[in-house]
């Protein structure tokens, strides 16, 4: 079946006010348009359609919050009622089709309600991860120019409360654009004491609202703007369209994840990231499933058995999480003893994405849970998986270190710096042949030329992923690192990701990172940073010597891997991605700025001290 026929068939599975007659408009590459003459609504497909199909009393959304010791369930009918009322509250404040609304909230059901309410009106939401600094939020306000901001009074982290409303007020003060309204969900842990003139309480807004119906929108009407993590300066707002998102996400739930109504699907992520958009709020509801929203951590809320409790209590059929979550659990409970307290026999599969999943973590989770652990690869820009073992089509052999083959609809290739396609096994830039399938980004907000030059100019005819890797003789894709993490050691192009796989295989290593540092003789040399498991038997010095020997044995002397040290922790974004580029800049004495999405800024001070003790991180006078 060709790609156009595949997407034409998939489009027939969703609701359209006016079904599309043109599947792909390719008149203006790289600005491809799927289902261009169709008319639909994302909220209708997520809620109204499910109720009309008889799922009104089925649970649509489960909320579990160990940080507040609270739980809730919402049926499709109840969620529809809440969304219709909140859409009415937004409409009363002038929000309509095409207007933007910024949502700045933690993992609470009201975040999903706000997103779906915007979609109901044809408004364009932009969710900003709760706790983002005011300056970063201000930049996004000026770029999106929202009519309203929806926020919570606070977010809750283990051991501390983060006041959100002061951050929002400061951001609006800093921004040139001034939103007219701020709807505030007051949480009892930190209610807002002094409301401003633009503020309105969430519950009062709903109490005074009337429910509204869905607004039909064109298939290519923007569904949302999502600013990529770590953006500073001029923001990069990824735009997702409505029709393509509905079609692709609904298709992916059954064909990639092998879940269908009324299965419980749990994406252990945050609504502020693309995973939260695609697989907490929209995708599961498009497919008539039950989605799970968890306001907690893999460890510390209260212990490393938190995920196992969720799996048992809600009978989760398929789970999706970042590898870093399981590395954290493994670090605290290497033998997985806490799992023995729970029955997770209904779990069919675990999917991991967000960072490369090292084989050691994949094996550990698979052996512990007794289910396939599917490493799959995608990006904020693509919106749904590029490469995966598609369980709903055919389960392929699992090859640790590879997210398997390209998903139907994507054509993945490897090219060299001149754009020449490389042979199997050769490392190069991973690219995707145009056109990208439905559900991928259709542009950058207010930055059409930047969209073209940043993603499509370097390799004509392809989308540049920014990742490096290779494809083997069986079509399996290996995503080794970001393109700038392929280092050149004395003329040899080597993947830091391949070295990380070797380090992670050591029984005492919980997680690791390898970065390239400048060297006057060889150009670059690899530096390994290790975090050890709790209760590691060997000393730090013994582990360092073991992994240096392992890299020499498995990759060869050509890697020149001699610099390695143990650290207490690695700096990460709040979504769990290790900040390799920042550490590389520190190690090389280059200028760097504090990443907006960093989980704990103090870690970078620890890393800097460690690198300085090694004779690195030296800034020129």
C-alpha positions in Angstrom: 0.0 0.0 0.0 1.4 3.4 -0.9 1.6 6.2 1.7 -1.2 8.3 0.2 -3.6 5.3 0.3 -2.6 4.5 3.8 -3.4 8.0 5.1 -6.6 8.1 3.1 -7.7 5.0 4.8 -6.6 6.3 8.2 -8.5 9.6 7.7 -11.7 7.6 7.3 -11.4 6.5 10.9 -11.9 10.0 12.3 -14.8 12.5 12.4 -14.9 15.2 9.7 -17.6 17.9 9.3 -16.4 17.9 5.6 -14.2 14.9 4.7 -11.1 15.8 2.7 -11.0 15.2 -1.0 -7.3 16.0 -1.4 -5.1 13.9 0.8 -1.8 15.7 0.2 -1.1 19.2 -1.1 2.5 19.2 -2.2 2.5 22.4 -4.3 4.8 24.4 -1.9 7.6 22.2 -0.5 8.6 22.0 2.3 5.2 23.4 3.4 3.2 20.2 2.7 -0.4 20.2 3.7 -2.3 17.0 4.6 -6.1 16.8 4.2 -6.1 20.4 3.2 -9.8 20.8 2.3 -11.1 18.8 5.2 -12.9 20.4 8.2 -12.9 18.9 11.6 -12.3 19.6 15.4 -9.8 17.9 17.7 -12.0 18.2 20.8 -15.0 16.7 19.0 -12.8 13.7 18.1 -11.5 13.4 21.6 -14.7 13.7 23.5 -18.0 14.3 21.7 -17.4 11.5 19.2 -16.5 9.0 22.0 -19.8 9.9 23.9 -21.9 9.5 20.7 -20.2 6.1 20.2 -21.3 4.9 23.6 -18.3 5.5 25.8 -19.9 8.2 27.9 -19.6 6.2 31.1 -16.1 4.8 30.4 -13.2 6.4 32.3 -11.4 8.9 30.0 -8.9 10.3 32.4 -7.4 9.0 35.7 -5.5 11.5 38.0 -3.1 10.2 40.6 -1.1 12.6 42.7 1.1 11.2 45.4 2.5 14.7 46.1 -1.0 15.8 47.2 -2.3 12.4 48.3 -5.3 12.7 45.9 -6.9 10.7 43.1 -9.7 11.3 40.7 -11.5 9.7 37.7 -13.4 11.4 34.9 -15.7 9.6 32.5 -15.9 10.8 28.9 -19.2 12.5 29.7 -17.8 14.2 32.8 -14.7 15.4 30.9 -16.9 16.7 28.1 -19.0 18.7 30.5 -16.0 20.3 32.2 -14.3 21.1 28.8 -17.5 22.6 27.4 -17.9 24.8 30.4 -14.3 26.0 30.4 -14.5 26.7 26.7 -17.5 28.8 27.5 -15.5 30.6 30.2 -12.8 31.3 27.6 -15.3 32.5 25.0 -16.8 34.9 27.6 -13.4 36.5 27.8 -13.1 37.0 24.0 -11.2 33.8 23.1 -12.2 32.6 19.7 -10.9 30.7 16.6 -7.3 31.5 15.9 -6.6 33.3 19.2 -3.8 32.0 21.4 -4.0 30.9 25.0 -0.9 30.2 27.1 -1.3 27.3 29.6 1.2 27.3 32.5 0.1 24.4 34.8 1.4 21.3 36.6 0.1 17.8 36.1 -3.5 18.4 37.1 -6.7 17.4 35.2 -7.4 21.1 34.6 -4.4 21.3 32.3 -6.0 18.7 30.0 -9.4 20.5 30.3 -7.8 23.8 29.3 -6.1 22.3 26.3 -9.2 20.6 25.1 -11.3 23.7 25.7 -9.0 25.7 23.4 -9.3 23.0 20.7 -13.1 23.1 21.1 -13.1 26.8 20.3 -10.5 26.6 17.5 -8.1 28.6 19.7 -4.4 27.8 19.6 -3.0 26.7 22.9 0.7 26.9 23.9 1.5 24.9 27.0 4.6 26.2 28.8 6.1 23.8 31.3 5.1 24.8 34.8 8.0 26.4 36.7 9.7 27.9 33.7 11.5 31.1 34.6 9.6 34.4 34.1 12.0 35.7 31.5 11.5 32.5 29.4 7.7 32.7 29.8 7.8 36.4 28.8 9.5 35.6 25.6 6.8 33.1 24.7 4.1 35.6 25.6 5.6 38.1 23.2 5.9 35.5 20.5 2.5 33.9 20.8 0.6 37.1 21.8 -2.1 35.3 23.8 -5.5 36.7 24.6 -5.4 34.9 27.9 -3.1 32.9 30.3 -4.4 29.9 32.2 -2.3 29.0 35.2 -2.3 27.2 38.5 -1.4 29.0 41.8 1.5 26.5 42.3 3.2 23.3 41.4 4.3 20.7 43.9 7.7 19.0 43.9 8.8 16.4 46.5 9.6 18.5 49.6 8.7 21.9 48.1 6.0 24.1 46.6 6.7 26.2 43.6 4.6 29.3 43.4 3.5 29.8 39.8 1.4 32.9 40.0 4.2 35.3 40.9 6.2 33.9 38.0 3.3 34.6 35.6 2.8 38.1 37.0 6.5 38.9 36.6 6.5 37.4 33.0 3.5 39.6 32.0 5.3 42.6 33.5 8.4 41.8 31.5 6.5 41.1 28.2 5.6 43.8 25.7 2.4 42.0 25.0 -0.2 42.1 27.8 -2.8 39.3 27.9 -6.2 40.6 28.9 -7.1 37.8 31.2 -5.4 35.3 33.6 -7.6 32.4 34.8 -6.1 30.9 38.0 -6.6 27.5 39.4 -6.1 28.1 43.1 -4.6 25.0 44.8 -5.0 24.7 48.6 -1.3 24.3 49.0 -0.6 27.9 47.9 -3.7 29.9 47.0 -3.3 33.4 45.5 -3.7 36.0 48.2 -4.0 39.2 46.2 -5.8 38.9 42.8 -5.0 41.4 40.1 -7.6 43.1 38.0 -7.0 40.7 35.1 -7.3 37.6 37.3 -10.3 35.4 37.6 -10.6 32.2 39.7 -11.0 29.0 37.7 -14.0 27.7 39.6 -15.8 31.1 39.5 -15.1 31.2 35.7 -16.7 27.8 35.2 -19.6 28.6 37.6 -20.6 31.6 35.5 -20.0 30.0 32.1 -22.4 28.3 29.7 -21.2 25.2 27.7 -20.3 25.8 24.1 -20.2 23.5 21.1 -17.2 22.7 18.9 -16.1 25.1 16.3 -15.4 23.5 12.9 -11.8 24.3 11.7 -9.8 23.6 8.6 -7.6 20.5 8.8 -4.5 22.8 8.6 -5.7 25.1 11.3 -3.1 25.2 14.1 -4.0 23.0 17.0 -1.1 24.2 19.2 2.3 25.9 19.5 4.9 24.0 21.5 8.2 25.8 22.2 11.1 23.4 22.1 12.9 22.9 25.4 16.1 24.8 26.1 15.2 27.6 23.7 16.7 31.0 24.6 16.6 34.2 22.7 14.2 34.0 19.8 11.9 31.1 20.6 11.2 28.2 18.2 7.5 27.5 18.4 6.6 24.2 16.7 3.2 24.3 15.1 1.0 21.2 14.9 -2.1 21.2 12.7 -5.5 19.8 13.6 -6.4 17.2 10.9 -3.0 15.6 10.6 -2.7 15.3 14.3 -6.0 13.6 14.8 -5.3 11.1 12.0 -1.7 10.3 12.9 -2.2 10.0 16.7 -5.3 7.8 16.4 -3.4 5.6 13.9 -0.4 5.4 16.1 -2.3 4.2 19.2 -3.6 1.0 17.6 -0.7 0.3 15.1 2.4 1.3 17.1 1.3 0.9 20.8 -1.4 -1.8 20.1 -3.9 -0.2 22.4 -7.6 0.2 21.8 -10.7 1.2 23.7 -11.0 0.8 26.6 -7.3 0.0 27.4 -5.5 2.0 30.0 -2.5 3.8 28.5 0.0 5.6 30.7 2.5 8.1 29.4 4.6 9.0 32.4 5.5 12.4 31.1 4.3 16.0 31.5 1.7 18.0 29.6 4.4 20.6 29.0 6.3 18.3 26.7 5.3 16.8 23.4 4.7 13.4 24.9 2.1 15.0 27.2 0.4 16.6 24.2 0.4 13.5 22.0 0.0 10.7 24.5 -1.5 12.0 27.7 -4.2 14.4 26.3 -4.9 13.8 22.7 -3.9 10.4 21.4 -5.5 8.1 24.0 -8.8 10.1 23.8 -8.8 10.0 20.0 -8.6 6.2 20.3 -11.3 5.9 23.0 -8.8 4.7 25.6 -8.3 5.6 29.2 -5.4 8.0 29.8 -3.5 8.3 33.1 -2.1 11.6 34.5 0.5 11.1 37.3 1.7 14.0 39.4 4.7 12.4 40.9 8.2 11.0 40.3 9.6 7.6 39.6 11.5 7.7 42.9 10.8 9.7 46.1 7.0 9.8 45.9 7.3 7.9 48.1 9.9 5.3 46.9 11.2 3.4 43.8 8.0 1.3 43.7 5.8 4.2 42.7 5.5 3.1 39.1 4.7 -0.4 40.1 1.9 0.8 42.3 0.4 2.7 39.4 0.7 -0.2 37.0 -1.2 -2.5 39.5 -3.8 -0.1 40.8 -5.1 1.0 37.4 -4.3 -2.1 35.4 -2.2 -0.3 32.9 -1.9 -2.3 29.6 0.8 -0.2 27.9 3.2 2.2 29.6 5.4 4.9 28.0 8.3 6.6 29.9 11.8 8.0 29.5 14.7 5.7 30.0 16.0 8.1 32.6 13.0 7.2 34.8 14.0 3.5 34.9 17.7 4.4 35.4 16.6 6.3 38.5 14.5 3.3 39.7 17.4 1.0 39.0 19.9 3.2 40.8 17.8 3.1 44.0 16.6 -0.5 43.8 19.0 -2.4 41.5 17.5 -5.8 42.2 13.9 -4.6 41.7 12.8 -6.0 45.0 10.0 -3.5 45.4 8.3 -4.9 42.3 7.6 -8.1 44.3 5.0 -6.3 46.3 2.8 -5.6 43.2 1.0 -7.6 40.5 1.7 -6.0 37.1 0.8 -9.1 35.0 -1.7 -7.2 32.9 1.1 -5.0 31.4 1.7 -5.9 27.7 4.6 -3.6 26.8 6.8 -0.8 28.0 7.8 1.9 25.5 10.7 4.2 26.2 11.8 7.4 24.4 13.2 10.8 25.0 16.8 9.7 25.3 18.7 6.8 23.9 17.9 3.7 25.9 21.1 2.0 26.7 20.9 -1.8 26.4 21.6 -2.3 30.1 18.5 -0.4 31.1 16.5 -2.1 28.4 17.5 -5.5 29.6 17.0 -4.6 33.3 13.4 -3.4 32.7 12.5 -6.2 30.4 13.8 -8.9 32.7 12.1 -7.4 35.7 8.7 -6.8 34.1 8.7 -9.8 31.7 7.3 -7.8 28.8 8.8 -6.3 25.6 10.6 -3.1 26.2 10.3 -1.1 23.0 12.8 1.7 22.4 11.4 4.1 19.9 12.6 7.4 18.5 10.8 10.7 17.8 11.1 14.4 18.4 9.0 17.4 19.4 9.0 18.3 15.7 7.6 15.0 14.5 4.9 14.7 17.2 4.8 10.9 17.1 7.2 8.1 16.5 9.6 8.0 13.6 11.1 4.6 14.3 9.5 1.9 16.4 8.7 -1.8 16.8 5.0 -1.5 15.7 3.3 -3.9 18.0 -0.1 -3.4 16.4 1.2 -4.5 13.0 4.0 -7.0 13.6 6.3 -7.4 16.5 9.9 -7.4 15.2 12.9 -8.9 17.0 14.1 -6.5 19.7 17.6 -5.4 19.1 19.0 -3.5 22.1 20.4 -0.1 21.0 18.0 0.3 18.1 14.4 1.7 17.9 13.9 -0.8 15.1 12.7 0.3 11.7 11.0 3.4 10.3 7.3 3.5 11.1 5.1 3.4 8.0 4.8 6.9 6.6 8.4 7.8 7.3 11.4 7.2 5.0 14.6 7.5 7.1 18.0 7.7 5.4 21.6 8.4 6.5 23.6 10.9 4.6 27.1 12.4 4.8 27.9 16.1 5.0 27.4 16.6 1.3 23.9 14.9 1.4 25.1 11.7 -0.2 23.2 8.6 1.1 25.5 6.3 2.9 25.8 2.5 2.9 24.4 0.3 5.7 26.5 0.6 8.8 28.1 4.0 8.0 27.5 6.7 10.6 26.1 10.0 9.3 23.2 12.4 9.7 19.8 10.8 10.1 17.3 12.5 7.8 13.7 11.8 6.7 12.7 12.1 3.0 10.0 14.7 2.2 7.1 14.9 2.6 6.9 14.2 6.3 3.7 12.3 7.2 0.6 13.8 8.8 0.8 14.9 12.5 4.4 16.3 12.1 5.1 20.0 12.5 3.8 22.2 9.7 5.9 25.2 10.5 7.3 27.4 13.2 5.1 30.1 14.7 5.8 33.4 12.9 9.0 32.0 11.4 8.3 30.4 8.0 11.8 31.1 6.6 13.4 29.8 9.8 11.4 26.6 9.4 12.7 26.1 5.9 16.4 27.0 6.6 16.7 25.2 9.9 15.2 21.9 8.9 15.2 21.5 5.1 17.9 23.6 3.5 21.1 21.6 4.4 19.9 18.4 2.8 17.5 19.2 -0.1 14.6 16.8 -0.3 15.0 15.8 3.4 14.1 16.9 6.9 17.2 17.2 9.0 16.6 15.5 12.4 19.8 16.8 14.0 20.5 13.2 15.1 23.4 11.0 14.0 23.4 7.3 13.5 23.3 4.5 11.0 21.0 1.9 9.4 22.0 -1.8 9.4 21.5 -4.4 6.6 18.1 -5.3 8.1 16.8 -1.7 8.0 17.2 -1.2 11.8 18.0 2.4 12.7 20.6 3.2 15.3 20.3 6.7 16.8 23.7 7.2 18.4 23.8 10.8 19.4 22.9 14.3 18.4 24.9 15.3 15.2 27.3 17.5 17.2 28.0 14.6 19.6 29.8 12.6 16.9 33.4 13.5 17.8 36.5 13.5 15.7 39.4 11.8 17.4 42.5 12.0 15.3 40.5 11.9 12.1 38.2 9.1 13.2 34.5 9.9 13.5 33.2 8.2 16.7 29.8 8.2 18.4 29.7 9.2 22.0 26.5 7.2 22.2 28.3 4.0 21.4 30.8 4.6 24.2 27.9 5.3 26.6 26.5 1.9 25.8 29.7 0.3 26.9 29.8 2.3 30.2 26.1 1.6 30.9 26.8 -2.1 30.7 28.9 -2.0 33.8 26.9 -3.5 36.7 27.7 -0.7 39.1 26.9 2.2 36.6 23.4 3.7 37.1 23.7 6.2 34.3 26.4 8.0 32.3 27.3 10.5 29.7 30.2 10.9 27.3 31.1 14.3 25.9 33.9 15.4 23.5 36.5 17.8 24.8 39.0 19.7 22.8 42.5 18.3 22.5 45.5 20.1 20.9 46.9 16.9 19.5 43.9 14.8 18.4 41.3 17.4 17.9 38.8 15.9 20.4 38.9 13.3 23.2 36.0 11.6 24.9 35.3 12.2 28.6 33.1 9.8 30.5 30.9 10.9 33.5 29.5 8.1 35.7 26.8 7.9 38.3 27.0 4.7 40.4 24.2 2.5 41.7 23.2 2.8 45.3 25.1 0.1 47.2 27.8 -0.4 44.5 30.3 -2.9 45.7 33.3 -1.6 43.8 35.1 1.7 44.5 34.8 4.6 42.1 38.4 4.1 41.0 37.8 0.4 40.3 34.7 1.2 38.2 36.5 3.9 36.2 39.3 1.5 35.4 36.8 -1.3 34.4 34.9 0.9 32.0 38.1 2.4 30.4 39.2 -1.2 29.7 35.8 -2.1 28.4 35.8 0.8 25.9 39.3 -0.2 24.8 38.1 -3.8 24.3 34.8 -3.2 22.6 35.4 0.0 20.6 39.2 -0.1 20.4 42.3 2.0 21.2 41.1 4.4 18.4 38.6 5.8 20.9 41.4 7.1 23.1 39.1 6.8 26.0 41.2 7.6 29.1 39.3 10.4 30.8 36.6 9.2 33.1 35.3 10.2 36.5 32.4 9.5 38.9 29.9 12.3 39.8 27.0 12.3 42.2 24.5 13.2 39.5 24.2 14.5 35.9 22.5 17.7 34.9 19.2 17.1 33.2 16.2 19.0 31.8 12.9 18.5 33.6 11.9 16.0 30.9 15.0 13.8 31.8 17.4 14.7 29.0 21.0 14.9 30.0 22.5 18.3 29.2 25.5 17.1 27.3 25.9 20.2 25.2 26.1 22.4 28.3 28.6 20.1 29.9 30.7 20.1 26.8 30.8 23.9 26.8 31.8 23.9 30.4 34.5 21.3 29.9 35.9 23.3 26.9 35.9 26.6 28.7 33.4 28.0 26.2 30.6 30.6 27.0 27.3 28.9 28.1 24.0 30.0 29.5 21.9 28.3 32.1 19.4 26.1 30.2 15.8 27.3 30.8 14.6 23.7 31.4 17.3 22.5 33.8 15.9 20.5 36.7 18.5 21.6 39.3 21.0 24.4 38.5 23.2 23.5 41.4 24.3 20.4 39.6 26.2 22.4 37.1 28.3 23.9 39.9 29.2 20.4 41.0 30.1 19.4 37.4 32.2 22.5 36.9 34.2 21.8 40.1 34.7 18.2 39.0 36.0 19.2 35.6 38.2 21.9 37.0 39.8 19.3 39.3 40.6 17.3 36.1 42.3 20.3 34.5 39.2 21.1 32.3 36.6 23.9 32.4 39.4 26.5 32.2 38.3 29.8 30.7 40.9 31.8 28.8 41.7 35.2 30.4 
